Amino acid sequence: MPAAIEDVLSSHRTGRAVVMGVLNVTPDSFSDGGKFYDPASAVAQALRMVAEGADIIDIGAESTRPGSDRVSAREQIARLEPVLPEVAKLDVLVSIDTTRSEVAAFALQAGASIINDVSAGRDDPELFPLAASSGAALVLMHMLGQPKSMQLNPRYDDVVREIRDFLAERLAAAEAAGVPRDRCIVDPGIGFGKRLEHNLTLLAGAEVFCRLGVPVLYGPSRKRFIGEITGEQVPANRLGGTLAACLAAYRRGVTIFRVHDVAALVQALAVARAIERAEGSGQD
Ligand code: HH2
């Protein structure tokens, strides 16, 4: 059974693992740009991910890959119009990956229940008020600067502490704007203004984010750091590294995983959970 929104928002307490499948309705995303730009293939991909066990389909109409240019709200809505209402008819939660309130408002009205804002409310001042008035769940992600420039020279003194403090501040800002803390999810933003060592430290230190008391999401899927470790240049061939990163985060308390390859992660999590249960029974 796919998760209901309350299952997602309580996953940090229950330990339920939640799989968010990526659907990029874009011509230029870093790993699958153009593959699902055509509405029929986008809807078919959503159907496939639901059949594979996705709890959430995260639909985006603007690439945020390093160096990318902005896409207007009007263009994002035009890309979403033939796709999102169809996906919302399926037995799955729908999340909208946008920083623009206009786009989020369109998506919520068409059936989405989660706003995934990679700017954590810093791009559009109307986004928090929209989340507050609609009751949508809200993902707050850390990004250093903007996609155009974020990978130029990212620096941190203490990457885990700085991002933990940033997410705590954004949670407080969302709450001040009327978004209840128990509707929020946080994400340290793997690959968004981070070098290899930053991404690895964020994965190793995932418990710190879990202590913020809200569900934690990680999106390592197919990202460049996996290629830097393994030499694999083709993003679609980075499944093994993606699974290793998700399982490492899962062991540390992370419950929501944003991935392109749903079936493989569902299987990996099922095995990890079965092993956990065996650990528990061994202690009796
Ligand atoms: N990563 C991407 C996009 N949105 N949202 C959250 N919360 N966390 C992430 O790690 C995250 C995200 C980038 O991946 P993708 O959508 O495949 O690529 P692109 O931005 O090029 O469309």
Boltz pocket constraint, residues with backbone or C-beta under 6 A from the ligand:
constraints:
  - pocket:
      binder: B
      contacts: [[A, 22], [A, 24], [A, 26], [A, 28], [A, 29], [A, 30], [A, 31], [A, 60], [A, 62], [A, 63], [A, 64], [A, 65], [A, 97], [A, 116], [A, 117], [A, 118], [A, 139], [A, 141], [A, 187], [A, 189], [A, 190], [A, 217], [A, 218], [A, 219], [A, 220], [A, 221], [A, 258]]
      max_distance: 6.0
